[in-house]
Amino acid sequence: MKQSKLSYKAGQFLMFAGPAAILFCAVVILPFIYGLYLTFTSWDGVSKSKPFVGLDNYKTALTDGAYWASLGRTFVYSVIAVVLVNVVAFLLAYAVTSGIKGQNLFRAGFFIPNLIGGIVLGYVWKFVFNRAFVAIGEAMSGKEPPSLLSTPGGALFCLILVSVWQYAGYMMLIYVAGFMSVDQSLKEAAMIDGCNSTKAMWHVIIPLMRSSFVQCIFLSTTRCFMVYDLNLSLTNGEPYSQSVLAAMHVYNQAFVYKNYGAGQAEALVLFIICAIIGMLQVYVGKKGEVAA
């Protein structure tokens, strides 16, 4: 009887979760294992032979100055973008849950940029920065100003601006859910006890929304660290390769320069760094959530 019950549960699992599990293994697990194997070879992506080189690719990754420079730019870009994305998303969520007229329409409008692919988004904003803003500056000053994308600092600023515009709407929905989960009677009780709106927000609502902050910061952090499509279409690493972020450097190493082993090793290092940062952020956030 117990055996038949176990078989029934196994059959139910295979019926409902089996196809998804098989696809997950085929698309994620097996490529990850194969990529881990490639880190120990000097394969060029074309030849049949994959010479074993041991830990040489990891040594190359740890001594590659261009790779660590791209990681530094990625870190700066991610810190600024994550902060701005979450601040803007929180303010938007507060605005569209405050009872303003047409707030459902505003929610849909703010979310739409997240539906546009990074490649398309990058080319659209590239036109805006190179043509529209330059034309506006020329009309205002009488001479043609340089494009923001023509300087390293300006290119990084453009990446941050477009990322905030793209991701803020998605994070807004999570904050909206957080606002709606807070019992309004708690805020009303705080107001009766003498708190103004600012104090009630800071001491009552925000602590109860800690899980929303944890989710949004984690999602925005991982997205920013792994950004590639927007980097490719908006700046393509220019000017002078000074806007190449880590994911683009890894792609170039593997698919442009045909150093698959070194590229996979650098990708694994990037994955480990991103995983450590993500787990630390979730751990600190969840610890504070329990304490609250």
C-alpha positions as CSV (number, residue, x, y, z in Angstrom):
1,M,0.0,0.0,0.0
2,K,2.8,2.4,0.9
3,Q,4.7,1.4,-2.2
4,S,1.7,2.2,-4.4
5,K,1.2,5.5,-2.7
6,L,4.8,6.4,-3.3
7,S,4.5,5.4,-6.9
8,Y,1.4,7.5,-7.3
9,K,3.2,10.6,-5.9
10,A,6.2,9.9,-8.1
11,G,3.9,9.7,-11.1
12,Q,2.1,12.9,-10.2
13,F,5.5,14.7,-9.8
14,L,6.7,13.4,-13.2
15,M,3.5,14.4,-14.8
16,F,3.4,18.0,-13.6
17,A,7.0,18.9,-12.7
18,G,8.8,16.5,-14.9
19,P,8.8,18.5,-18.1
20,A,9.9,21.7,-16.3
21,A,12.6,19.8,-14.5
22,I,13.9,18.2,-17.7
23,L,14.0,21.6,-19.5
24,F,15.7,23.2,-16.5
25,C,18.4,20.5,-16.5
26,A,18.8,20.8,-20.3
27,V,18.9,24.6,-20.4
28,V,20.7,25.4,-17.2
29,I,22.3,22.5,-15.4
30,L,24.0,20.7,-18.3
31,P,25.3,23.9,-20.0
32,F,26.7,25.0,-16.6
33,I,28.5,21.7,-16.1
34,Y,29.8,21.8,-19.7
35,G,31.0,25.4,-19.2
36,L,32.8,24.4,-16.0
37,Y,34.6,21.7,-18.0
38,L,35.6,24.3,-20.6
39,T,37.3,26.4,-18.0
40,F,40.0,23.7,-17.8
41,T,40.6,23.7,-21.6
42,S,42.0,26.0,-24.2
43,W,39.3,25.4,-26.7
44,D,38.9,28.1,-29.4
45,G,35.3,27.2,-30.2
46,V,36.1,25.8,-33.7
47,S,38.5,22.9,-33.5
48,K,37.5,19.4,-32.3
49,S,40.3,19.2,-29.8
50,K,40.0,20.7,-26.4
51,P,43.5,20.7,-24.9
52,F,43.5,20.4,-21.1
53,V,45.3,23.3,-19.4
54,G,44.4,22.9,-15.8
55,L,44.0,26.1,-13.8
56,D,45.7,28.3,-16.4
57,N,42.4,30.0,-17.4
58,Y,41.7,30.9,-13.8
59,K,45.2,32.4,-13.5
60,T,44.5,34.4,-16.7
61,A,41.2,35.6,-15.2
62,L,42.9,36.7,-12.0
63,T,45.6,38.6,-13.8
64,D,43.5,40.1,-16.6
65,G,43.6,43.9,-16.0
66,A,40.9,44.6,-18.6
67,Y,38.6,42.1,-16.9
68,W,39.0,43.6,-13.4
69,A,38.6,47.1,-14.9
70,S,35.3,46.0,-16.4
71,L,34.3,44.5,-13.0
72,G,35.1,47.9,-11.3
73,R,32.9,49.7,-13.8
74,T,30.2,47.1,-13.3
75,F,30.4,47.6,-9.5
76,V,30.1,51.4,-9.8
77,Y,27.3,51.2,-12.3
78,S,25.4,48.6,-10.2
79,V,25.7,50.5,-6.9
80,I,24.4,53.8,-8.4
81,A,21.7,52.1,-10.6
82,V,20.4,49.9,-7.8
83,V,20.0,52.8,-5.4
84,L,18.3,55.0,-8.0
85,V,16.1,52.2,-9.3
86,N,14.7,51.4,-5.9
87,V,14.3,55.0,-4.8
88,V,12.4,55.8,-8.0
89,A,10.4,52.6,-7.8
90,F,9.4,53.3,-4.2
91,L,8.3,56.8,-5.0
92,L,6.3,55.7,-8.0
93,A,4.7,52.9,-5.9
94,Y,3.8,55.5,-3.2
95,A,2.3,57.8,-5.8
96,V,0.1,55.1,-7.5
97,T,-1.2,53.8,-4.2
98,S,-2.1,57.2,-2.7
99,G,-5.5,57.2,-4.4
100,I,-4.7,59.6,-7.3
101,K,-7.1,59.6,-10.2
102,G,-6.1,57.1,-12.9
103,Q,-3.5,55.4,-10.8
104,N,-4.1,52.0,-12.6
105,L,-3.3,53.7,-15.9
106,F,-0.1,55.2,-14.4
107,R,0.9,51.7,-13.1
108,A,0.6,50.3,-16.6
109,G,2.5,53.2,-18.1
110,F,5.4,53.0,-15.7
111,F,5.7,49.2,-16.3
112,I,5.8,49.4,-20.1
113,P,9.5,50.2,-20.4
114,N,10.3,46.8,-18.7
115,L,8.5,45.0,-21.6
116,I,10.9,46.5,-24.2
117,G,14.0,44.3,-24.9
118,G,17.4,45.7,-24.0
119,I,18.6,45.7,-27.6
120,V,15.7,47.7,-28.9
121,L,15.8,50.0,-25.8
122,G,19.5,50.7,-26.3
123,Y,19.1,51.7,-29.9
124,V,16.1,53.9,-29.2
125,W,18.0,55.7,-26.4
126,K,21.1,55.9,-28.5
127,F,19.2,57.9,-31.0
128,V,17.8,60.1,-28.2
129,F,21.3,60.8,-26.8
130,N,23.1,61.3,-30.2
131,R,20.4,63.2,-32.1
132,A,17.6,64.5,-29.9
133,F,19.6,65.9,-27.0
134,V,22.3,67.2,-29.3
135,A,19.7,69.0,-31.4
136,I,18.1,70.5,-28.2
137,G,21.5,71.6,-26.9
138,E,22.4,73.2,-30.3
139,A,19.1,75.1,-30.4
140,M,19.6,76.4,-26.9
141,S,23.3,77.3,-27.1
142,G,23.8,78.0,-30.8
143,K,26.6,75.4,-31.3
144,E,26.5,71.6,-31.5
145,P,27.4,70.0,-28.1
146,P,29.1,66.7,-27.9
147,S,27.0,63.6,-27.3
148,L,26.9,62.2,-23.8
149,L,27.9,58.8,-25.3
150,S,31.2,60.3,-26.5
151,T,32.9,60.4,-23.1
152,P,33.5,57.5,-20.6
153,G,31.7,59.3,-17.8
154,G,28.8,60.3,-20.0
155,A,28.5,56.7,-21.4
156,L,28.3,55.3,-17.9
157,F,25.7,57.9,-17.0
158,C,23.6,57.0,-20.0
159,L,23.7,53.3,-19.0
160,I,22.6,54.2,-15.5
161,L,19.8,56.5,-16.7
162,V,18.4,54.0,-19.2
163,S,18.6,51.1,-16.6
164,V,16.6,53.2,-14.1
165,W,14.0,54.0,-16.8
166,Q,13.7,50.3,-17.7
167,Y,13.8,48.6,-14.3
168,A,12.0,51.0,-12.1
169,G,8.5,50.1,-13.4
170,Y,9.0,46.4,-12.6
171,M,10.3,47.1,-9.1
172,M,7.4,49.5,-8.6
173,L,4.9,46.6,-8.8
174,I,6.7,44.8,-6.0
175,Y,6.6,47.9,-3.9
176,V,2.9,48.4,-4.8
177,A,2.2,44.9,-3.4
178,G,4.2,45.8,-0.3
179,F,2.1,49.0,0.3
180,M,-1.1,47.1,-0.2
181,S,-0.1,44.4,2.3
182,V,0.4,46.9,5.1
183,D,-2.7,47.2,7.3
184,Q,-3.9,50.8,7.1
185,S,-5.2,50.6,10.7
186,L,-1.6,50.6,11.8
187,K,-0.9,53.8,10.0
188,E,-4.1,55.3,11.4
189,A,-3.1,54.3,14.9
190,A,0.3,55.9,14.5
191,M,-1.3,59.1,13.3
192,I,-3.7,59.1,16.3
193,D,-0.6,58.7,18.6
194,G,0.9,61.9,17.2
195,C,2.9,60.8,14.2
196,N,2.8,62.8,11.0
197,S,2.8,61.2,7.6
198,T,6.6,61.2,7.3
199,K,7.1,59.5,10.7
200,A,4.4,57.0,10.1
201,M,6.0,56.1,6.8
202,W,9.5,55.8,8.3
203,H,8.6,54.0,11.5
204,V,5.5,51.9,10.5
205,I,5.2,51.3,6.8
206,I,8.8,50.9,5.7
207,P,9.7,48.3,8.4
208,L,6.6,46.3,7.4
209,M,7.7,46.4,3.8
210,R,11.2,45.0,4.4
211,S,10.5,41.9,2.4
212,S,9.7,44.0,-0.6
213,F,13.0,45.9,-0.2
214,V,14.9,42.6,0.0
215,Q,13.3,41.3,-3.2
216,C,13.7,44.5,-5.2
217,I,17.3,45.1,-4.2
218,F,18.2,41.4,-5.0
219,L,16.5,41.5,-8.4
220,S,18.0,44.9,-9.4
221,T,21.4,43.9,-8.2
222,T,21.5,40.6,-10.2
223,R,20.1,42.4,-13.3
224,C,22.7,45.2,-13.1
225,F,25.6,42.8,-12.6
226,M,24.6,40.7,-15.5
227,V,23.6,43.4,-18.0
228,Y,24.8,42.8,-21.5
229,D,22.2,43.6,-24.1
230,L,21.8,47.3,-23.1
231,N,25.6,47.7,-22.9
232,L,25.9,46.3,-26.4
233,S,23.3,48.3,-28.2
234,L,23.7,51.6,-26.3
235,T,27.5,52.1,-26.1
236,N,29.0,48.9,-27.5
237,G,31.9,49.5,-25.0
238,E,32.7,52.9,-26.5
239,P,34.5,55.2,-26.3
240,Y,37.8,53.5,-26.3
241,S,36.4,50.4,-24.5
242,Q,35.8,52.5,-21.4
243,S,32.2,51.5,-21.0
244,V,32.7,47.7,-21.3
245,L,31.0,46.1,-18.4
246,A,31.8,42.6,-17.0
247,A,29.3,40.6,-19.0
248,M,30.4,42.2,-22.3
249,H,34.0,41.6,-21.5
250,V,33.2,37.9,-20.8
251,Y,31.3,37.6,-24.1
252,N,34.1,39.3,-26.1
253,Q,36.7,37.0,-24.5
254,A,34.7,33.9,-25.5
255,F,33.0,34.7,-28.8
256,V,35.0,37.5,-30.3
257,Y,38.6,36.6,-29.3
258,K,37.8,32.8,-29.4
259,N,39.2,32.2,-25.9
260,Y,36.4,30.0,-24.7
261,G,38.3,28.6,-21.7
262,A,39.4,32.0,-20.4
263,G,35.9,33.5,-21.1
264,Q,34.2,30.7,-19.2
265,A,36.6,31.0,-16.3
266,E,35.9,34.8,-16.1
267,A,32.2,34.1,-16.4
268,L,32.4,31.7,-13.4
269,V,34.3,34.3,-11.3
270,L,31.6,36.8,-12.2
271,F,28.9,34.4,-11.2
272,I,30.6,33.6,-7.9
273,I,31.0,37.4,-7.1
274,C,27.3,38.1,-8.0
275,A,26.1,35.1,-6.0
276,I,28.1,36.1,-2.9
277,I,26.8,39.7,-3.1
278,G,23.2,38.5,-3.6
279,M,23.3,36.0,-0.7
280,L,24.9,38.6,1.6
281,Q,22.2,41.1,0.7
282,V,19.4,38.6,1.2
283,Y,20.9,37.4,4.5
284,V,21.2,40.9,5.9
285,G,17.8,41.8,4.7
286,K,16.1,38.7,6.1
287,K,17.9,39.1,9.4
288,G,16.7,42.6,9.7
289,E,13.2,41.4,8.7
290,V,13.1,38.9,11.6
291,A,14.4,41.5,14.0
292,A,11.7,43.9,13.0
